[in-house]
Amino acid sequence: MKKDHTFVTGRLKSLKFALVGAYKLITTEHSIMVQFSLGILVTIAGFYFKISHTDWLFQTFAIGLVLSIEGLNTAVEKIADFIHPEYHERIGFIKDIAAGAVFFAAITAFIIGAIIYIPIIQAL
């Protein structure tokens, strides 16, 4: 395939690849499906409880952080499985580290959600 060197069409092709990748993640990976669904739920909660603009910034950041890191974790796992399909201690170590990154992102998102929603729920 010939490389496209024009700025606009090159960016449009990159955007297409990114959208296809996001669609593949959301429709094929169970962990992304769960995280995406949680993101939709807290987005609905944000509209329902009329959270502030600042809360929206933090909530949107948290959702994007978790989905992004989860996507990178999936990519690491797929590459590792492609390179070494059988169990290998070093591959397992690499996969554990990638999963640990998702854990940190998820804990961060949970804390952000708690800071936003606990006071709202307590005020009910």
C-alpha positions in Angstrom: 0.0 0.0 0.0 1.4 3.4 -1.0 2.0 5.8 1.9 -0.1 8.9 1.8 2.1 11.9 2.5 -0.6 14.6 2.4 -1.4 16.1 5.8 -5.3 16.1 5.7 -5.8 12.7 4.0 -3.1 11.1 6.2 -4.8 12.4 9.3 -8.2 11.2 8.1 -6.8 7.7 7.5 -5.3 7.8 11.0 -8.6 8.8 12.4 -10.3 5.9 10.5 -7.8 3.4 11.9 -8.3 4.8 15.5 -12.1 4.5 15.2 -11.8 0.9 13.8 -9.5 0.1 16.7 -11.9 1.6 19.3 -14.8 -0.3 17.8 -12.8 -3.6 17.9 -11.9 -3.0 21.5 -15.5 -2.2 22.5 -17.0 -5.2 20.6 -14.5 -7.9 21.2 -12.8 -7.4 24.6 -14.8 -8.2 27.7 -12.8 -6.0 30.0 -13.3 -3.0 27.7 -17.0 -3.8 27.4 -17.3 -3.7 31.2 -15.2 -0.5 31.6 -17.1 1.2 28.7 -20.5 0.2 30.2 -19.4 1.7 33.6 -18.3 4.8 31.7 -21.8 5.1 30.2 -23.4 4.6 33.6 -21.4 7.3 35.4 -22.0 9.6 32.4 -25.8 9.1 32.9 -25.3 9.6 36.6 -23.5 12.9 35.9 -26.5 14.2 33.9 -29.0 12.9 36.4 -27.2 14.5 39.4 -26.2 17.6 37.4 -22.5 17.5 38.4 -20.4 20.6 38.0 -18.2 21.5 35.0 -15.1 20.6 37.1 -16.6 17.3 38.1 -17.3 16.6 34.4 -13.7 17.3 33.6 -12.4 14.9 36.2 -15.0 12.2 35.4 -14.3 12.4 31.6 -10.6 12.2 32.3 -11.1 9.2 34.6 -13.2 7.4 32.0 -10.7 8.1 29.2 -7.8 7.1 31.4 -9.2 3.7 32.2 -10.3 2.9 28.6 -7.0 4.0 27.3 -4.9 2.0 29.7 -7.2 -1.0 29.3 -6.7 -0.7 25.5 -2.9 -0.6 25.9 -3.1 -3.6 28.2 -5.1 -5.5 25.6 -2.5 -4.6 23.0 0.4 -5.8 25.2 -1.5 -9.1 25.9 -2.2 -9.7 22.2 1.4 -9.0 21.2 2.7 -11.2 24.0 0.4 -14.1 23.0 1.4 -13.7 19.4 5.1 -13.8 20.2 4.9 -16.7 22.7 1.5 -18.5 22.6 2.4 -20.9 25.4 2.8 -19.8 29.0 6.1 -18.3 29.7 7.2 -16.8 33.0 8.6 -13.7 31.5 5.5 -13.1 29.3 3.4 -13.6 32.4 5.4 -11.0 34.2 5.0 -8.5 31.4 1.2 -9.2 31.3 1.0 -8.7 35.0 2.7 -5.4 34.8 0.3 -4.2 32.1 -2.7 -5.4 34.2 -1.2 -3.5 37.2 -1.3 -0.3 35.1 -5.0 -0.9 34.5 -5.4 -1.4 38.3 -3.8 2.0 39.0 -6.1 3.7 36.5 -9.2 2.0 37.8 -8.3 2.9 41.4 -7.8 6.5 40.3 -11.1 6.5 38.5 -12.8 5.0 41.6 -11.4 7.6 43.9 -12.5 10.4 41.5 -16.0 8.9 41.3 -16.2 8.6 45.1 -15.1 12.3 45.5 -17.8 13.3 43.1 -20.7 11.1 44.1 -20.4 10.3 47.8 -21.3 13.9 48.8 -24.2 13.9 46.3 -25.5 10.6 47.7 -25.1 11.8 51.3 -27.1 14.9 50.6 -30.1 12.9 49.3 
